[in-house]
């Protein structure tokens, strides 16, 4: 049951989202409620849900004795490690029928007996990483990708560190091998170049060997950098680096043939980083360059665009029936923003 205070917090969050340009139906969907329920709360928050439910009594519902028999069988020494999908056929072989598999599950859930029913360890469900950056130098994302060489089966390894707030590539390197030691060196140089202070930066990555190597973890601890890791086999948790490497591999001037040497690979990556940081209008930061956002110049750029649009509306107002593009400044960047919103609601 959602309390009155929680309902009021939900209404406040949705109102703020609508003021920021979100659709009310979409905001309600993210929170996890229907639009009709939201409208009922807006009309009278203290009323709650308002649904009475069905008053119909099911004639063939299980009695307490029947439920007790199901619980005794399911929790007995012979069946306590088996699922209802195995319990039901075993009972049928013995000439006994108590209920279907679905009914077994429903009764076990009603009496809080639907836990892990096997001697093996229960599966571990890892929490989604939730990160928030309101300025440069707060959250970085990094990963390693392959670059093909002219020698079959041999690759060069591209290390890239990105600031998720500005999408700027703050550090990179190309090496012939993949190792935690080389990644630690790149991170150390990047922190010195960007002026990162202790306990200011969180570094996010996946669960690769180089990311969790002892040298890398020791360097992060020495620099005062907090670690954040994706869930196993969940590439979306490191979406910023995944998107960056897709841009690397699909940019129009990416070489059609493999690199013949590590020097040629480094030369091309250097030109790519120069273009990406200083010339590329990034869609994730409202089509300004990563360097402009990193240096705080995007506020003036977006302000100029709004002035241009306002002048265009003044000249031909009949062409702008649905409003104008806001060119809104993004004050924060989230990793898994939907989870962050739900966390704020339930706090």
PyMOL commands that set and color helices and strands:
alter all, ss='L'
color gray80, all
select helices_A, chain A and resi 4-19+24-31+35-43+45-47+64-74+84-93+101-110+180-194+214-223+235-250+262-278+283-285+290-294+298-315+317-319+337-346
alter helices_A, ss='H'
color red, helices_A
select strands_A, chain A and resi 131-133+139-148+155-163+168-175+202-205+226-229+281-282+288-289+333-335
alter strands_A, ss='S'
color yellow, strands_A
deselect
rebuild
show_as cartoon
